[in-house]
């Protein structure tokens, strides 16, 4: 929400039109305000800020919204993929458990 020059709040469609014109004249006609918000969130995430800090910067009350909408999933570890690729259908997963092929 942006204040209007004569008081009150600016109409959102006017703000969007002004942003589109500014982006276009700068050579970024394909950019939207949402792209800028996502880029900001990504840059802050890569800089190591917490989801709470990023949510505060974006004006979100809940960091879960920030994580769900603005932050991509990161591969924290490849251990699960390595473990799964090493399994054979006849391997027992744990002592006393059925083999993977029998479970399926």
DSSP file (Angstrom, degrees, kcal/mol; ACC not computed):
  #  RESIDUE AA STRUCTURE BP1 BP2  ACC     N-H-->O    O-->H-N    N-H-->O    O-->H-N    TCO  KAPPA ALPHA  PHI   PSI    X-CA   Y-CA   Z-CA
    1    1 A X              0   0    0      0, 0.0     2,-0.4     0, 0.0    10,-0.1   0.000 360.0 360.0 360.0 131.9    0.0    0.0    0.0
    2    2 A X        -     0   0    0      8,-0.2     8,-3.3     0, 0.0     2,-0.1  -0.941 360.0-112.6-121.6 142.0    1.3    3.4   -1.0
    3    3 A X  B     -A    9   0A   0     -2,-0.4     6,-0.3     6,-0.2     2,-0.2  -0.467  30.5-123.4 -72.2 144.6    0.1    6.8    0.1
    4    4 A X    >   -     0   0    0      4,-1.8     3,-1.7    -2,-0.1    -1,-0.1  -0.531  22.8-114.0 -81.6 153.9   -1.6    9.0   -2.6
    5    5 A X  T 3  S+     0   0    0      1,-0.3     3,-0.1    -2,-0.2    -1,-0.1   0.820 117.2  41.7 -59.3 -31.4   -0.1   12.4   -3.2
    6    6 A X  T 3  S-     0   0    0      1,-0.4    -1,-0.3     3,-0.0     2,-0.1   0.181 128.5 -83.0-102.6  17.5   -3.3   14.1   -1.9
    7    7 A X  S <  S+     0   0    0     -3,-1.7    -1,-0.4     1,-0.2     2,-0.1  -0.192  91.3  61.3 101.5 163.5   -3.8   11.8    1.0
    8    8 A X  S    S-     0   0    0     -3,-0.1    -4,-1.8    -2,-0.1     2,-0.4  -0.398  93.9 -46.2  78.3-159.9   -5.4    8.4    1.4
    9    9 A X  B     -A    3   0A   0     -6,-0.3    -6,-0.2    -2,-0.1     2,-0.1  -0.858  53.7-111.3-113.7 145.9   -4.1    5.3   -0.4
   10   10 A X        -     0   0    0     -8,-3.3     2,-0.3    -2,-0.4    -8,-0.2  -0.400  38.5-104.2 -68.6 147.9   -3.1    5.0   -4.1
   11   11 A X    >>  -     0   0    0      1,-0.1     4,-1.9    -2,-0.1     3,-0.7  -0.598  27.4-132.2 -70.3 130.4   -5.3    2.8   -6.3
   12   12 A X  H 3> S+     0   0    0     -2,-0.3     4,-2.7     1,-0.2     5,-0.2   0.850 105.0  55.9 -57.0 -35.8   -3.5   -0.5   -6.8
   13   13 A X  H 3> S+     0   0    0      1,-0.2     4,-2.2     2,-0.2    -1,-0.2   0.872 106.8  50.4 -67.3 -33.9   -4.0   -0.5  -10.5
   14   14 A X  H <> S+     0   0    0     -3,-0.7     4,-2.4     2,-0.2    -1,-0.2   0.908 111.2  48.7 -66.1 -41.4   -2.4    3.0  -10.8
   15   15 A X  H  X S+     0   0    0     -4,-1.9     4,-2.5     2,-0.2    -2,-0.2   0.928 111.2  49.6 -63.8 -44.9    0.6    1.7   -8.8
   16   16 A X  H  X S+     0   0    0     -4,-2.7     4,-2.7     1,-0.2    -1,-0.2   0.908 110.9  50.1 -60.0 -42.8    0.9   -1.4  -11.0
   17   17 A X  H  X S+     0   0    0     -4,-2.2     4,-2.3     1,-0.2    -1,-0.2   0.909 111.1  48.6 -63.2 -42.2    0.7    0.8  -14.2
   18   18 A X  H  X S+     0   0    0     -4,-2.4     4,-2.3     2,-0.2    -2,-0.2   0.899 112.3  48.7 -65.0 -40.4    3.5    3.0  -12.8
   19   19 A X  H  X S+     0   0    0     -4,-2.5     4,-2.9     2,-0.2     5,-0.2   0.928 110.6  50.5 -65.0 -44.6    5.7    0.0  -11.9
   20   20 A X  H  X S+     0   0    0     -4,-2.7     4,-2.6     1,-0.2    -2,-0.2   0.915 111.8  48.3 -58.7 -43.3    5.2   -1.5  -15.4
   21   21 A X  H  X S+     0   0    0     -4,-2.3     4,-2.5     2,-0.2    -1,-0.2   0.905 112.9  47.8 -63.9 -42.0    6.1    1.8  -17.0
   22   22 A X  H  X S+     0   0    0     -4,-2.3     4,-1.2     2,-0.2    -2,-0.2   0.925 113.9  46.4 -66.1 -44.6    9.2    2.1  -14.8
   23   23 A X  H  <>S+     0   0    0     -4,-2.9     5,-3.3     1,-0.2     3,-0.2   0.919 113.8  49.5 -62.8 -43.3   10.3   -1.4  -15.5
   24   24 A X  H ><5S+     0   0    0     -4,-2.6     3,-1.7    -5,-0.2     5,-0.3   0.920 109.3  49.9 -63.5 -45.4    9.7   -1.1  -19.2
   25   25 A X  H 3<5S+     0   0    0     -4,-2.5    -1,-0.2     1,-0.3    -2,-0.2   0.760 109.1  53.7 -67.6 -22.3   11.7    2.2  -19.5
   26   26 A X  T 3<5S-     0   0    0     -4,-1.2    -1,-0.3    -3,-0.2    -2,-0.2   0.422 124.6-103.9 -88.7   1.1   14.6    0.6  -17.6
   27   27 A X  T < 5S+     0   0    0     -3,-1.7    -3,-0.2    -4,-0.2     3,-0.2   0.640  97.2 105.1  87.5  14.7   14.6   -2.3  -20.1
   28   28 A X    > < +     0   0    0     -5,-3.3     3,-1.9    -6,-0.2    -4,-0.2  -0.338  28.2 145.4-122.2  50.3   12.9   -4.8  -17.8
   29   29 A X  T 3  S+     0   0    0     -5,-0.3    -5,-0.2     1,-0.3    -1,-0.1   0.705  70.7  58.9 -62.0 -20.9    9.4   -4.9  -19.3
   30   30 A X  T 3  S+     0   0    0     -7,-0.2    -1,-0.3    -3,-0.2     2,-0.3   0.540  86.9  98.5 -85.1  -7.4    9.1   -8.6  -18.4
   31   31 A X    <   -     0   0    0     -3,-1.9     2,-0.3   -11,-0.1    -8,-0.1  -0.595  52.3-169.9 -85.6 140.5    9.7   -8.0  -14.7
   32   32 A X     >  -     0   0    0     -2,-0.3     4,-1.8     1,-0.1     5,-0.1  -0.794  38.9-107.4-118.8 167.6    6.8   -7.7  -12.2
   33   33 A X  H  > S+     0   0    0     -2,-0.3     4,-2.0     1,-0.2     5,-0.1   0.843 121.0  57.4 -63.2 -31.4    6.7   -6.7   -8.6
   34   34 A X  H  > S+     0   0    0      2,-0.2     4,-2.7     1,-0.2    -1,-0.2   0.890 103.1  53.1 -66.7 -38.2    6.2  -10.3   -7.6
   35   35 A X  H  > S+     0   0    0      1,-0.2     4,-2.6     2,-0.2    -1,-0.2   0.910 108.6  50.3 -61.5 -41.4    9.4  -11.3   -9.4
   36   36 A X  H  X S+     0   0    0     -4,-1.8     4,-2.5     2,-0.2    -2,-0.2   0.895 110.4  49.6 -63.9 -39.2   11.3   -8.6   -7.4
   37   37 A X  H  X S+     0   0    0     -4,-2.0     4,-2.5     2,-0.2    -2,-0.2   0.923 112.6  46.9 -65.3 -43.3    9.8  -10.0   -4.2
   38   38 A X  H  X S+     0   0    0     -4,-2.7     4,-2.5     2,-0.2    -2,-0.2   0.900 112.5  50.2 -65.2 -39.6   10.8  -13.5   -5.1
   39   39 A X  H  X S+     0   0    0     -4,-2.6     4,-2.7     2,-0.2    -2,-0.2   0.914 110.4  50.0 -64.3 -42.7   14.3  -12.3   -6.1
   40   40 A X  H  X S+     0   0    0     -4,-2.5     4,-2.4     2,-0.2     5,-0.2   0.938 111.8  48.0 -59.3 -47.6   14.7  -10.4   -2.8
   41   41 A X  H  X S+     0   0    0     -4,-2.5     4,-2.4     1,-0.2    -2,-0.2   0.908 112.7  48.9 -61.1 -42.6   13.6  -13.5   -0.9
   42   42 A X  H  X S+     0   0    0     -4,-2.5     4,-2.8     2,-0.2     5,-0.2   0.921 111.2  48.9 -64.5 -44.6   16.0  -15.7   -2.8
   43   43 A X  H  X S+     0   0    0     -4,-2.7     4,-1.4     1,-0.2    -1,-0.2   0.908 113.3  46.7 -63.1 -41.6   19.0  -13.4   -2.3
   44   44 A X  H  <>S+     0   0    0     -4,-2.4     5,-2.2    -5,-0.2     4,-0.2   0.879 112.1  51.3 -67.5 -37.1   18.3  -13.1    1.4
   45   45 A X  H ><5S+     0   0    0     -4,-2.4     3,-1.6     1,-0.2    -2,-0.2   0.928 110.0  48.6 -64.1 -45.4   17.9  -16.9    1.6
   46   46 A X  H 3<5S+     0   0    0     -4,-2.8    -1,-0.2     1,-0.3    -2,-0.2   0.776 105.3  59.7 -66.4 -25.2   21.3  -17.4   -0.2
   47   47 A X  T 3<5S-     0   0    0     -4,-1.4    -1,-0.3    -5,-0.2    -2,-0.2   0.517 122.0-108.5 -80.1  -4.1   22.8  -14.9    2.2
   48   48 A X  T < 5 +     0   0    0     -3,-1.6    -3,-0.2     1,-0.2    -2,-0.1   0.579  64.3 152.6  92.7   9.9   21.8  -17.2    5.1
   49   49 A X      < -     0   0    0     -5,-2.2    -1,-0.2     1,-0.1     2,-0.0  -0.401  47.1-108.2 -71.7 152.3   19.0  -15.1    6.7
   50   50 A X     >  -     0   0    0      1,-0.1     4,-2.3    -2,-0.1     5,-0.2  -0.328  24.3-111.3 -74.9 161.2   16.3  -17.0    8.5
   51   51 A X  H  > S+     0   0    0      1,-0.2     4,-2.7     2,-0.2     5,-0.2   0.858 120.3  56.5 -59.8 -35.0   12.8  -17.5    7.2
   52   52 A X  H  > S+     0   0    0      2,-0.2     4,-2.3     1,-0.2    -1,-0.2   0.923 107.7  46.6 -63.0 -44.6   11.6  -15.2   10.0
   53   53 A X  H  > S+     0   0    0      2,-0.2     4,-2.0     1,-0.2    -2,-0.2   0.901 114.0  47.7 -64.8 -41.0   14.0  -12.4    8.9
   54   54 A X  H  X S+     0   0    0     -4,-2.3     4,-2.2     2,-0.2    -2,-0.2   0.909 110.8  51.8 -66.5 -41.6   13.0  -12.8    5.2
   55   55 A X  H  X>S+     0   0    0     -4,-2.7     5,-2.9     1,-0.2     4,-1.0   0.904 108.8  51.3 -60.6 -41.6    9.3  -12.8    6.2
   56   56 A X  H  <5S+     0   0    0     -4,-2.3     3,-0.5     3,-0.2    -1,-0.2   0.916 109.4  49.8 -62.0 -42.7    9.9   -9.6    8.2
   57   57 A X  H  <5S+     0   0    0     -4,-2.0    -1,-0.2     1,-0.2    -2,-0.2   0.886 115.0  43.7 -63.2 -39.1   11.5   -7.9    5.2
   58   58 A X  H  <5S-     0   0    0     -4,-2.2    -1,-0.2    -5,-0.1    -2,-0.2   0.557 116.0-113.9 -84.3  -8.1    8.6   -9.0    2.9
   59   59 A X  T  <5 +     0   0    0     -4,-1.0     2,-0.4    -3,-0.5    -3,-0.2   0.750  63.0 150.0  83.3  24.2    6.0   -8.0    5.4
   60   60 A X      < -     0   0    0     -5,-2.9    -1,-0.3    -6,-0.2    -2,-0.1  -0.743  41.1-153.9 -92.5 137.6    4.7  -11.5    6.1
   61   61 A X  S    S+     0   0    0     -2,-0.4     2,-0.5     1,-0.2    -1,-0.1   0.823  84.4  48.5 -74.5 -31.7    3.2  -12.3    9.5
   62   62 A X    >>  -     0   0    0      1,-0.1     4,-1.2    -7,-0.1     3,-1.0  -0.939  65.6-153.6-117.7 123.5    4.0  -16.0    9.1
   63   63 A X  H 3> S+     0   0    0     -2,-0.5     4,-2.6     1,-0.2     5,-0.2   0.776  95.5  69.3 -60.6 -24.6    7.4  -17.4    8.0
   64   64 A X  H 3> S+     0   0    0      1,-0.2     4,-2.6     2,-0.2    -1,-0.2   0.876  97.0  51.1 -63.6 -35.7    5.6  -20.4    6.7
   65   65 A X  H <>>S+     0   0    0     -3,-1.0     4,-2.6     2,-0.2     5,-0.5   0.929 110.0  49.9 -63.5 -44.9    4.0  -18.3    4.0
   66   66 A X  I  X>S+     0   0    0     -4,-1.2     4,-2.0     1,-0.2     5,-1.3   0.919 113.7  45.3 -59.4 -45.3    7.4  -17.0    3.0
   67   67 A X  I  <5S+     0   0    0     -4,-2.6     4,-0.4     3,-0.2    -1,-0.2   0.917 116.3  45.3 -66.2 -43.3    8.8  -20.6    2.9
   68   68 A X  I  <5S+     0   0    0     -4,-2.6    -2,-0.2    -5,-0.2    -1,-0.2   0.877 127.9  23.6 -69.7 -38.6    5.9  -22.0    0.9
   69   69 A X  I  <5S+     0   0    0     -4,-2.6    -3,-0.2    -5,-0.2    -2,-0.2   0.829 132.4  26.8 -99.4 -37.5    5.6  -19.2   -1.7
   70   70 A X  I  <<S+     0   0    0     -4,-2.0     2,-0.5    -5,-0.5    -3,-0.2   0.697 104.7  67.8-107.9 -22.3    8.9  -17.4   -1.9
   71   71 A X      < -     0   0    0     -5,-1.3     2,-0.1    -4,-0.4    -1,-0.1  -0.884  68.7-140.5-110.0 130.0   11.7  -19.9   -1.0
   72   72 A X        -     0   0    0     -2,-0.5     2,-0.2     1,-0.1    -3,-0.1  -0.394  32.6 -94.0 -78.3 159.5   12.5  -22.9   -3.1
   73   73 A X        -     0   0    0     -2,-0.1     2,-0.4     1,-0.0    -1,-0.1  -0.547  40.2-148.0 -73.1 138.4   13.4  -26.3   -1.6
   74   74 A X        -     0   0    0     -2,-0.2     2,-1.0    -3,-0.1     3,-0.1  -0.839  17.3-118.7-106.8 144.8   17.1  -26.7   -1.1
   75   75 A X        +     0   0    0     -2,-0.4     3,-0.1     1,-0.2    -2,-0.0  -0.747  34.2 177.0 -82.1 108.3   18.9  -30.1   -1.4
   76   76 A X        +     0   0    0     -2,-1.0     2,-0.3     1,-0.3    -1,-0.2   0.826  64.5   1.8 -82.5 -33.1   20.3  -30.4    2.1
   77   77 A X        -     0   0    0     -3,-0.1    -1,-0.3     1,-0.0     3,-0.2  -0.994  45.3-153.1-155.8 145.8   21.8  -33.8    1.7
   78   78 A X  S  > S+     0   0    0     -2,-0.3     4,-2.4     1,-0.1     5,-0.2   0.310  72.7 103.6 -99.3   6.9   22.2  -36.4   -1.0
   79   79 A X  H  > S+     0   0    0      1,-0.2     4,-2.5     2,-0.2     5,-0.2   0.873  77.5  52.3 -59.5 -39.6   22.4  -39.3    1.5
   80   80 A X  H  > S+     0   0    0     -3,-0.2     4,-2.5     1,-0.2    -1,-0.2   0.927 110.8  46.9 -64.9 -43.8   18.8  -40.4    0.9
   81   81 A X  H  > S+     0   0    0     -4,-0.2     4,-2.4     2,-0.2    -2,-0.2   0.912 113.0  49.2 -63.5 -42.7   19.4  -40.7   -2.9
   82   82 A X  H  X S+     0   0    0     -4,-2.4     4,-1.3     1,-0.2    -1,-0.2   0.917 112.0  48.7 -62.7 -43.7   22.6  -42.5   -2.4
   83   83 A X  H  < S+     0   0    0     -4,-2.5     4,-0.5    -5,-0.2    -2,-0.2   0.917 113.3  46.5 -63.5 -43.4   21.0  -45.0    0.0
   84   84 A X  H >< S+     0   0    0     -4,-2.5     3,-1.1     1,-0.2    -2,-0.2   0.884 109.6  53.5 -68.2 -38.2   18.1  -45.6   -2.3
   85   85 A X  H 3< S+     0   0    0     -4,-2.4    -1,-0.2     1,-0.2    -2,-0.2   0.787 105.4  55.8 -67.2 -25.9   20.2  -46.1   -5.4
   86   86 A X  T 3< S+     0   0    0     -4,-1.3    -1,-0.2    -3,-0.2    -2,-0.2   0.591  88.0 100.7 -82.2  -9.9   22.3  -48.7   -3.5
   87   87 A X    <   -     0   0    0     -3,-1.1     2,-0.3    -4,-0.5     6,-0.0  -0.473  55.6-157.9 -78.3 146.0   19.2  -50.9   -2.7
   88   88 A X    >   -     0   0    0     -2,-0.2     3,-2.1     1,-0.0    12,-0.3  -0.885  31.8-111.8-114.4 153.6   18.4  -54.0   -4.6
   89   89 A X  T 3  S+     0   0    0     -2,-0.3    12,-2.5     1,-0.3    13,-0.3   0.750 118.0  51.5 -56.9 -23.4   14.9  -55.5   -4.6
   90   90 A X  T 3  S+     0   0    0     10,-0.2    -1,-0.3     9,-0.1     2,-0.1   0.498  84.7 112.3 -93.7  -2.9   16.1  -58.5   -2.6
   91   91 A X    <   -     0   0    0     -3,-2.1     9,-1.7     8,-0.1     2,-0.4  -0.450  67.2-129.4 -70.6 138.9   17.8  -56.5    0.1
   92   92 A X  B     -B   99   0B   0      7,-0.2     7,-0.2     1,-0.1     3,-0.1  -0.764  10.6-152.1 -82.8 133.4   16.3  -56.6    3.6
   93   93 A X  S    S-     0   0    0      5,-0.7     2,-0.3    -2,-0.4    -1,-0.1   0.895  76.5  -4.2 -75.0 -39.4   15.8  -53.1    4.9
   94   94 A X  S >  S-     0   0    0      4,-0.2     3,-2.2    -3,-0.1    -1,-0.3  -0.974  91.9 -81.7-146.1 155.1   16.1  -54.1    8.6
   95   95 A X  T 3  S+     0   0    0     -2,-0.3     3,-0.1     1,-0.3    -2,-0.0  -0.373 119.0  19.7 -57.5 134.7   16.6  -57.4   10.4
   96   96 A X  T 3  S+     0   0    0      1,-0.3     2,-0.3    -2,-0.0    -1,-0.3   0.432 102.7 111.0  86.2  -2.0   13.2  -59.0   10.7
   97   97 A X  S <  S-     0   0    0     -3,-2.2    -1,-0.3     1,-0.1     3,-0.1  -0.718  73.8-101.2-103.8 156.7   11.6  -57.0    7.9
   98   98 A X        -     0   0    0     -2,-0.3    -5,-0.7     1,-0.1    -4,-0.2  -0.358  45.3 -95.5 -70.2 154.0   10.4  -58.2    4.6
   99   99 A X  B  >  -B   92   0B   0     -7,-0.2     4,-1.8     1,-0.1     3,-0.5  -0.295  36.3-109.0 -65.0 156.7   12.5  -57.6    1.5
  100  100 A X  H  > S+     0   0    0     -9,-1.7     4,-1.8   -12,-0.3   -10,-0.2   0.880 119.3  53.0 -57.4 -40.7   11.7  -54.5   -0.5
  101  101 A X  H  4 S+     0   0    0    -12,-2.5    -1,-0.2     1,-0.2   -11,-0.1   0.851 108.3  50.7 -65.8 -33.0   10.4  -56.6   -3.4
  102  102 A X  H  4 S+     0   0    0     -3,-0.5    -1,-0.2   -13,-0.3    -2,-0.2   0.837 107.4  53.2 -73.0 -32.1    8.0  -58.5   -1.0
  103  103 A X  H  <        0   0    0     -4,-1.8    -2,-0.2     1,-0.3    -1,-0.2   0.904 360.0 360.0 -68.7 -40.8    6.7  -55.2    0.4
  104  104 A X     <        0   0    0     -4,-1.8    -1,-0.3    -5,-0.2    -2,-0.2   0.490 360.0 360.0 -73.1 360.0    5.8  -53.9   -3.0
